[in-house]
Amino acid sequence: MTSRLNPDDQQRVDEYLRAPQHQVERRPFRPWLLLVLTIAVVIGLGLLSRLLSGMVL
């Protein structure tokens, strides 16, 4: 895909993106961990809901 910017503007964008503050190393995304955490939160909230309903009724 070609850039719609003129060469001077494209050079400024490239320099901005090469700056050290924009080169942050990130850990790889782990979808299984997200799935496990989501399931744990749903189960935990469900158990809390049952506990509270048992205390009220």
PyMOL Python script that loads the backbone (N, CA, C, O; Angstrom):
from pymol import cmd

cmd.read_pdbstr("""\
ATOM      1  N   MET A   1       0.850  -1.175   0.000  1.00  0.00           N
ATOM      2  CA  MET A   1       0.000   0.000   0.000  1.00  0.00           C
ATOM      3  C   MET A   1       0.894   1.235   0.000  1.00  0.00           C
ATOM      4  O   MET A   1       1.794   1.366   0.829  1.00  0.00           O
ATOM      5  N   THR A   2       0.640   2.110  -0.913  1.00  0.00           N
ATOM      6  CA  THR A   2       1.447   3.321  -0.993  1.00  0.00           C
ATOM      7  C   THR A   2       0.886   4.381  -0.053  1.00  0.00           C
ATOM      8  O   THR A   2      -0.303   4.401   0.266  1.00  0.00           O
ATOM      9  N   SER A   3       1.774   5.246   0.370  1.00  0.00           N
ATOM     10  CA  SER A   3       1.386   6.307   1.298  1.00  0.00           C
ATOM     11  C   SER A   3       0.762   7.467   0.534  1.00  0.00           C
ATOM     12  O   SER A   3       1.173   7.794  -0.579  1.00  0.00           O
ATOM     13  N   ARG A   4      -0.241   8.083   1.156  1.00  0.00           N
ATOM     14  CA  ARG A   4      -0.859   9.264   0.547  1.00  0.00           C
ATOM     15  C   ARG A   4      -0.170  10.540   1.014  1.00  0.00           C
ATOM     16  O   ARG A   4      -0.530  11.636   0.585  1.00  0.00           O
ATOM     17  N   LEU A   5       0.819  10.399   1.889  1.00  0.00           N
ATOM     18  CA  LEU A   5       1.536  11.575   2.380  1.00  0.00           C
ATOM     19  C   LEU A   5       2.616  11.973   1.383  1.00  0.00           C
ATOM     20  O   LEU A   5       3.100  11.156   0.601  1.00  0.00           O
ATOM     21  N   ASN A   6       2.977  13.244   1.433  1.00  0.00           N
ATOM     22  CA  ASN A   6       4.106  13.633   0.596  1.00  0.00           C
ATOM     23  C   ASN A   6       5.377  13.127   1.270  1.00  0.00           C
ATOM     24  O   ASN A   6       5.353  12.832   2.464  1.00  0.00           O
ATOM     25  N   PRO A   7       6.468  13.021   0.552  1.00  0.00           N
ATOM     26  CA  PRO A   7       7.684  12.398   1.104  1.00  0.00           C
ATOM     27  C   PRO A   7       8.198  13.046   2.388  1.00  0.00           C
ATOM     28  O   PRO A   7       8.695  12.342   3.267  1.00  0.00           O
ATOM     29  N   ASP A   8       8.090  14.369   2.519  1.00  0.00           N
ATOM     30  CA  ASP A   8       8.575  15.027   3.735  1.00  0.00           C
ATOM     31  C   ASP A   8       7.749  14.614   4.950  1.00  0.00           C
ATOM     32  O   ASP A   8       8.297  14.322   6.013  1.00  0.00           O
ATOM     33  N   ASP A   9       6.433  14.592   4.783  1.00  0.00           N
ATOM     34  CA  ASP A   9       5.566  14.199   5.885  1.00  0.00           C
ATOM     35  C   ASP A   9       5.773  12.721   6.235  1.00  0.00           C
ATOM     36  O   ASP A   9       5.789  12.357   7.411  1.00  0.00           O
ATOM     37  N   GLN A  10       5.931  11.880   5.222  1.00  0.00           N
ATOM     38  CA  GLN A  10       6.162  10.457   5.474  1.00  0.00           C
ATOM     39  C   GLN A  10       7.476  10.248   6.228  1.00  0.00           C
ATOM     40  O   GLN A  10       7.558   9.377   7.094  1.00  0.00           O
ATOM     41  N   GLN A  11       8.489  11.026   5.912  1.00  0.00           N
ATOM     42  CA  GLN A  11       9.764  10.923   6.609  1.00  0.00           C
ATOM     43  C   GLN A  11       9.594  11.307   8.080  1.00  0.00           C
ATOM     44  O   GLN A  11      10.166  10.656   8.954  1.00  0.00           O
ATOM     45  N   ARG A  12       8.816  12.357   8.366  1.00  0.00           N
ATOM     46  CA  ARG A  12       8.562  12.744   9.751  1.00  0.00           C
ATOM     47  C   ARG A  12       7.811  11.654  10.500  1.00  0.00           C
ATOM     48  O   ARG A  12       8.113  11.380  11.662  1.00  0.00           O
ATOM     49  N   VAL A  13       6.843  11.035   9.851  1.00  0.00           N
ATOM     50  CA  VAL A  13       6.098   9.942  10.490  1.00  0.00           C
ATOM     51  C   VAL A  13       7.029   8.778  10.780  1.00  0.00           C
ATOM     52  O   VAL A  13       6.977   8.204  11.868  1.00  0.00           O
ATOM     53  N   ASP A  14       7.873   8.421   9.833  1.00  0.00           N
ATOM     54  CA  ASP A  14       8.811   7.312  10.033  1.00  0.00           C
ATOM     55  C   ASP A  14       9.786   7.596  11.172  1.00  0.00           C
ATOM     56  O   ASP A  14      10.086   6.704  11.965  1.00  0.00           O
ATOM     57  N   GLU A  15      10.277   8.820  11.259  1.00  0.00           N
ATOM     58  CA  GLU A  15      11.192   9.182  12.354  1.00  0.00           C
ATOM     59  C   GLU A  15      10.471   9.105  13.706  1.00  0.00           C
ATOM     60  O   GLU A  15      11.039   8.651  14.700  1.00  0.00           O
ATOM     61  N   TYR A  16       9.221   9.552  13.725  1.00  0.00           N
ATOM     62  CA  TYR A  16       8.428   9.497  14.957  1.00  0.00           C
ATOM     63  C   TYR A  16       8.250   8.058  15.412  1.00  0.00           C
ATOM     64  O   TYR A  16       8.391   7.764  16.599  1.00  0.00           O
ATOM     65  N   LEU A  17       7.945   7.169  14.496  1.00  0.00           N
ATOM     66  CA  LEU A  17       7.727   5.769  14.859  1.00  0.00           C
ATOM     67  C   LEU A  17       9.017   5.038  15.225  1.00  0.00           C
ATOM     68  O   LEU A  17       8.975   4.033  15.935  1.00  0.00           O
ATOM     69  N   ARG A  18      10.160   5.529  14.749  1.00  0.00           N
ATOM     70  CA  ARG A  18      11.441   4.910  15.096  1.00  0.00           C
ATOM     71  C   ARG A  18      11.990   5.402  16.430  1.00  0.00           C
ATOM     72  O   ARG A  18      12.993   4.875  16.911  1.00  0.00           O
ATOM     73  N   ALA A  19      11.356   6.394  17.031  1.00  0.00           N
ATOM     74  CA  ALA A  19      11.835   6.941  18.306  1.00  0.00           C
ATOM     75  C   ALA A  19      11.766   5.853  19.383  1.00  0.00           C
ATOM     76  O   ALA A  19      10.873   5.006  19.349  1.00  0.00           O
ATOM     77  N   PRO A  20      12.706   5.871  20.339  1.00  0.00           N
ATOM     78  CA  PRO A  20      12.767   4.805  21.353  1.00  0.00           C
ATOM     79  C   PRO A  20      11.492   4.666  22.179  1.00  0.00           C
ATOM     80  O   PRO A  20      11.126   3.549  22.545  1.00  0.00           O
ATOM     81  N   GLN A  21      10.815   5.751  22.479  1.00  0.00           N
ATOM     82  CA  GLN A  21       9.615   5.649  23.309  1.00  0.00           C
ATOM     83  C   GLN A  21       8.467   4.942  22.587  1.00  0.00           C
ATOM     84  O   GLN A  21       7.488   4.556  23.225  1.00  0.00           O
ATOM     85  N   HIS A  22       8.570   4.766  21.277  1.00  0.00           N
ATOM     86  CA  HIS A  22       7.531   4.074  20.524  1.00  0.00           C
ATOM     87  C   HIS A  22       7.934   2.647  20.172  1.00  0.00           C
ATOM     88  O   HIS A  22       7.256   1.989  19.383  1.00  0.00           O
ATOM     89  N   GLN A  23       9.018   2.170  20.743  1.00  0.00           N
ATOM     90  CA  GLN A  23       9.510   0.825  20.462  1.00  0.00           C
ATOM     91  C   GLN A  23       9.431  -0.038  21.715  1.00  0.00           C
ATOM     92  O   GLN A  23      10.395  -0.728  22.046  1.00  0.00           O
ATOM     93  N   VAL A  24       8.312  -0.012  22.409  1.00  0.00           N
ATOM     94  CA  VAL A  24       8.141  -0.730  23.665  1.00  0.00           C
ATOM     95  C   VAL A  24       7.962  -2.213  23.376  1.00  0.00           C
ATOM     96  O   VAL A  24       7.143  -2.599  22.543  1.00  0.00           O
ATOM     97  N   GLU A  25       8.744  -3.049  24.081  1.00  0.00           N
ATOM     98  CA  GLU A  25       8.600  -4.493  23.953  1.00  0.00           C
ATOM     99  C   GLU A  25       7.405  -4.941  24.775  1.00  0.00           C
ATOM    100  O   GLU A  25       7.286  -4.583  25.946  1.00  0.00           O
ATOM    101  N   ARG A  26       6.530  -5.715  24.175  1.00  0.00           N
ATOM    102  CA  ARG A  26       5.347  -6.206  24.870  1.00  0.00           C
ATOM    103  C   ARG A  26       5.406  -7.722  24.962  1.00  0.00           C
ATOM    104  O   ARG A  26       5.965  -8.399  24.099  1.00  0.00           O
ATOM    105  N   ARG A  27       4.807  -8.239  26.046  1.00  0.00           N
ATOM    106  CA  ARG A  27       4.717  -9.685  26.161  1.00  0.00           C
ATOM    107  C   ARG A  27       3.724 -10.188  25.126  1.00  0.00           C
ATOM    108  O   ARG A  27       2.796  -9.470  24.753  1.00  0.00           O
ATOM    109  N   PRO A  28       3.911 -11.408  24.663  1.00  0.00           N
ATOM    110  CA  PRO A  28       2.952 -11.928  23.681  1.00  0.00           C
ATOM    111  C   PRO A  28       1.563 -12.109  24.300  1.00  0.00           C
ATOM    112  O   PRO A  28       1.433 -12.422  25.484  1.00  0.00           O
ATOM    113  N   PHE A  29       0.557 -11.911  23.499  1.00  0.00           N
ATOM    114  CA  PHE A  29      -0.824 -12.062  23.945  1.00  0.00           C
ATOM    115  C   PHE A  29      -1.103 -13.543  24.182  1.00  0.00           C
ATOM    116  O   PHE A  29      -0.788 -14.382  23.338  1.00  0.00           O
ATOM    117  N   ARG A  30      -1.702 -13.863  25.346  1.00  0.00           N
ATOM    118  CA  ARG A  30      -2.008 -15.248  25.677  1.00  0.00           C
ATOM    119  C   ARG A  30      -3.514 -15.401  25.849  1.00  0.00           C
ATOM    120  O   ARG A  30      -4.043 -15.125  26.926  1.00  0.00           O
ATOM    121  N   PRO A  31      -4.214 -15.841  24.795  1.00  0.00           N
ATOM    122  CA  PRO A  31      -5.670 -15.931  24.863  1.00  0.00           C
ATOM    123  C   PRO A  31      -6.151 -16.956  25.880  1.00  0.00           C
ATOM    124  O   PRO A  31      -7.227 -16.780  26.452  1.00  0.00           O
ATOM    125  N   TRP A  32      -5.388 -18.025  26.124  1.00  0.00           N
ATOM    126  CA  TRP A  32      -5.836 -19.039  27.090  1.00  0.00           C
ATOM    127  C   TRP A  32      -5.860 -18.475  28.499  1.00  0.00           C
ATOM    128  O   TRP A  32      -6.754 -18.803  29.279  1.00  0.00           O
ATOM    129  N   LEU A  33      -4.902 -17.638  28.838  1.00  0.00           N
ATOM    130  CA  LEU A  33      -4.894 -17.010  30.160  1.00  0.00           C
ATOM    131  C   LEU A  33      -6.109 -16.091  30.313  1.00  0.00           C
ATOM    132  O   LEU A  33      -6.745 -16.075  31.367  1.00  0.00           O
ATOM    133  N   LEU A  34      -6.427 -15.339  29.281  1.00  0.00           N
ATOM    134  CA  LEU A  34      -7.604 -14.465  29.314  1.00  0.00           C
ATOM    135  C   LEU A  34      -8.877 -15.296  29.487  1.00  0.00           C
ATOM    136  O   LEU A  34      -9.765 -14.919  30.251  1.00  0.00           O
ATOM    137  N   LEU A  35      -8.964 -16.415  28.787  1.00  0.00           N
ATOM    138  CA  LEU A  35     -10.135 -17.279  28.899  1.00  0.00           C
ATOM    139  C   LEU A  35     -10.263 -17.848  30.311  1.00  0.00           C
ATOM    140  O   LEU A  35     -11.357 -17.858  30.876  1.00  0.00           O
ATOM    141  N   VAL A  36      -9.164 -18.318  30.879  1.00  0.00           N
ATOM    142  CA  VAL A  36      -9.185 -18.879  32.232  1.00  0.00           C
ATOM    143  C   VAL A  36      -9.575 -17.811  33.246  1.00  0.00           C
ATOM    144  O   VAL A  36     -10.387 -18.075  34.132  1.00  0.00           O
ATOM    145  N   LEU A  37      -9.022 -16.628  33.135  1.00  0.00           N
ATOM    146  CA  LEU A  37      -9.362 -15.546  34.057  1.00  0.00           C
ATOM    147  C   LEU A  37     -10.840 -15.155  33.935  1.00  0.00           C
ATOM    148  O   LEU A  37     -11.500 -14.902  34.943  1.00  0.00           O
ATOM    149  N   THR A  38     -11.348 -15.107  32.722  1.00  0.00           N
ATOM    150  CA  THR A  38     -12.754 -14.762  32.521  1.00  0.00           C
ATOM    151  C   THR A  38     -13.664 -15.813  33.151  1.00  0.00           C
ATOM    152  O   THR A  38     -14.640 -15.471  33.820  1.00  0.00           O
ATOM    153  N   ILE A  39     -13.349 -17.077  32.941  1.00  0.00           N
ATOM    154  CA  ILE A  39     -14.147 -18.156  33.526  1.00  0.00           C
ATOM    155  C   ILE A  39     -14.068 -18.115  35.048  1.00  0.00           C
ATOM    156  O   ILE A  39     -15.078 -18.311  35.724  1.00  0.00           O
ATOM    157  N   ALA A  40     -12.891 -17.864  35.588  1.00  0.00           N
ATOM    158  CA  ALA A  40     -12.731 -17.797  37.044  1.00  0.00           C
ATOM    159  C   ALA A  40     -13.558 -16.652  37.632  1.00  0.00           C
ATOM    160  O   ALA A  40     -14.179 -16.818  38.682  1.00  0.00           O
ATOM    161  N   VAL A  41     -13.573 -15.513  36.979  1.00  0.00           N
ATOM    162  CA  VAL A  41     -14.352 -14.375  37.471  1.00  0.00           C
ATOM    163  C   VAL A  41     -15.847 -14.682  37.408  1.00  0.00           C
ATOM    164  O   VAL A  41     -16.583 -14.359  38.340  1.00  0.00           O
ATOM    165  N   VAL A  42     -16.299 -15.296  36.326  1.00  0.00           N
ATOM    166  CA  VAL A  42     -17.720 -15.624  36.192  1.00  0.00           C
ATOM    167  C   VAL A  42     -18.136 -16.635  37.258  1.00  0.00           C
ATOM    168  O   VAL A  42     -19.186 -16.482  37.882  1.00  0.00           O
ATOM    169  N   ILE A  43     -17.322 -17.662  37.468  1.00  0.00           N
ATOM    170  CA  ILE A  43     -17.631 -18.650  38.500  1.00  0.00           C
ATOM    171  C   ILE A  43     -17.607 -18.005  39.878  1.00  0.00           C
ATOM    172  O   ILE A  43     -18.490 -18.263  40.696  1.00  0.00           O
ATOM    173  N   GLY A  44     -16.614 -17.173  40.145  1.00  0.00           N
ATOM    174  CA  GLY A  44     -16.518 -16.499  41.436  1.00  0.00           C
ATOM    175  C   GLY A  44     -17.718 -15.616  41.710  1.00  0.00           C
ATOM    176  O   GLY A  44     -18.260 -15.630  42.816  1.00  0.00           O
ATOM    177  N   LEU A  45     -18.138 -14.851  40.721  1.00  0.00           N
ATOM    178  CA  LEU A  45     -19.312 -13.988  40.905  1.00  0.00           C
ATOM    179  C   LEU A  45     -20.587 -14.819  41.056  1.00  0.00           C
ATOM    180  O   LEU A  45     -21.489 -14.437  41.801  1.00  0.00           O
ATOM    181  N   GLY A  46     -20.667 -15.943  40.360  1.00  0.00           N
ATOM    182  CA  GLY A  46     -21.824 -16.821  40.512  1.00  0.00           C
ATOM    183  C   GLY A  46     -21.904 -17.400  41.912  1.00  0.00           C
ATOM    184  O   GLY A  46     -22.979 -17.456  42.509  1.00  0.00           O
ATOM    185  N   LEU A  47     -20.757 -17.832  42.437  1.00  0.00           N
ATOM    186  CA  LEU A  47     -20.730 -18.359  43.805  1.00  0.00           C
ATOM    187  C   LEU A  47     -21.072 -17.272  44.825  1.00  0.00           C
ATOM    188  O   LEU A  47     -21.801 -17.532  45.782  1.00  0.00           O
ATOM    189  N   LEU A  48     -20.562 -16.078  44.632  1.00  0.00           N
ATOM    190  CA  LEU A  48     -20.882 -14.973  45.522  1.00  0.00           C
ATOM    191  C   LEU A  48     -22.381 -14.661  45.469  1.00  0.00           C
ATOM    192  O   LEU A  48     -22.993 -14.372  46.497  1.00  0.00           O
ATOM    193  N   SER A  49     -22.963 -14.718  44.281  1.00  0.00           N
ATOM    194  CA  SER A  49     -24.388 -14.485  44.127  1.00  0.00           C
ATOM    195  C   SER A  49     -25.203 -15.535  44.890  1.00  0.00           C
ATOM    196  O   SER A  49     -26.172 -15.201  45.571  1.00  0.00           O
ATOM    197  N   ARG A  50     -24.808 -16.791  44.772  1.00  0.00           N
ATOM    198  CA  ARG A  50     -25.520 -17.848  45.501  1.00  0.00           C
ATOM    199  C   ARG A  50     -25.363 -17.674  47.020  1.00  0.00           C
ATOM    200  O   ARG A  50     -26.313 -17.900  47.769  1.00  0.00           O
ATOM    201  N   LEU A  51     -24.194 -17.284  47.465  1.00  0.00           N
ATOM    202  CA  LEU A  51     -23.957 -17.080  48.880  1.00  0.00           C
ATOM    203  C   LEU A  51     -24.845 -15.948  49.413  1.00  0.00           C
ATOM    204  O   LEU A  51     -25.477 -16.080  50.461  1.00  0.00           O
ATOM    205  N   LEU A  52     -24.878 -14.850  48.682  1.00  0.00           N
ATOM    206  CA  LEU A  52     -25.697 -13.716  49.105  1.00  0.00           C
ATOM    207  C   LEU A  52     -27.189 -14.050  49.076  1.00  0.00           C
ATOM    208  O   LEU A  52     -27.929 -13.637  49.968  1.00  0.00           O
ATOM    209  N   SER A  53     -27.631 -14.783  48.077  1.00  0.00           N
ATOM    210  CA  SER A  53     -29.059 -15.142  48.020  1.00  0.00           C
ATOM    211  C   SER A  53     -29.417 -16.096  49.157  1.00  0.00           C
ATOM    212  O   SER A  53     -30.532 -16.043  49.676  1.00  0.00           O
ATOM    213  N   GLY A  54     -28.497 -16.958  49.547  1.00  0.00           N
ATOM    214  CA  GLY A  54     -28.740 -17.848  50.670  1.00  0.00           C
ATOM    215  C   GLY A  54     -28.808 -17.103  51.989  1.00  0.00           C
ATOM    216  O   GLY A  54     -29.538 -17.504  52.895  1.00  0.00           O
ATOM    217  N   MET A  55     -28.058 -16.032  52.102  1.00  0.00           N
ATOM    218  CA  MET A  55     -28.090 -15.256  53.328  1.00  0.00           C
ATOM    219  C   MET A  55     -29.370 -14.416  53.431  1.00  0.00           C
ATOM    220  O   MET A  55     -29.854 -14.168  54.535  1.00  0.00           O
ATOM    221  N   VAL A  56     -29.918 -13.981  52.298  1.00  0.00           N
ATOM    222  CA  VAL A  56     -31.089 -13.125  52.296  1.00  0.00           C
ATOM    223  C   VAL A  56     -32.362 -13.943  52.456  1.00  0.00           C
ATOM    224  O   VAL A  56     -33.266 -13.549  53.193  1.00  0.00           O
ATOM    225  N   LEU A  57     -32.436 -15.060  51.782  1.00  0.00           N
ATOM    226  CA  LEU A  57     -33.680 -15.860  51.816  1.00  0.00           C
ATOM    227  C   LEU A  57     -33.697 -16.844  52.945  1.00  0.00           C
ATOM    228  O   LEU A  57     -34.668 -17.584  53.104  1.00  0.00           O
TER     229      LEU A  57
END
""", "prot")
cmd.dss("prot")
cmd.show_as("cartoon", "prot")
cmd.util.cbc("prot")
cmd.orient("prot")
